[in-house]
């Protein structure tokens, strides 16, 4: 519900222009994940380049951030 179409399009353009990039999002909703995968495919982006992270306790969440090169 926080991702609007304009932002999603920007993300898809970034994924198209940076071949080794991945999009890492929070989602614990399988229906939302399938929808976002479908939307990515419609922009020609391999849905496997989207990674969905589940909710974790704060300390564990902060520990996994070192896996990302850039996060917002």
N, C-alpha and C positions, 0 to 999 in steps of 0.2 A: 504494500500500500504506500510505501515511501518512495518508490521508484516511478517517476513519471516518464512519459514517452520521450521527451526531449533529452533527458539525462541518459536513458537507455540507448538512444541513437548515438550520443556522444561516446558512450562506452563501446558500442559495437564498432564505431569508426576507429577508435583506438585499437581494439583487438584486430581489426583488418589491417591497420598500418604498422602494427608491432607484432610480427609473426610469432615470437616466443612468449607473448604476454598471456596472462590468465586473469580472469575476473573472479575474485574471492568475495563471496557475499554471505551474510548470515541468513539462514533459512532452516526452520525445523518443520516446514510444511511441504510435504511431497507434491501436493497439487500445484503450489506456487513454483516449485522447482521445475516440474514438467512444463508449466506455462512459460517460464523464462527460457528453458531449453528450446522450446518451440519457437519463441520469438527470436532467439539468437540464430537459429537455423534459417529463419525467414530472411535474415540479413546476410546470409552466407557465412556465418561464423559457426565453427564446429562447437556444438553444445558441450563437448568434453572439456572445453577451455574455460568453463564456468565451474567453480568449486564452491560448494555450499558447506558452510561451517555451522555446527550446532551450538547451542548455548552451553557455555562452560562457566565454572566459577571464575571470578575475576583473575585470580593468580594464574590459573591454567590458560585463560584467554591471552593474558599478557605474554606468557611464555611462548605461545605459538606465533606471535607477531614477528619474531625474528626470521620467520620463513618468508616473509614478504619483503620485496624491495621498496615498495611504496604503499602506504596505507593512509586512509583518511578517516 
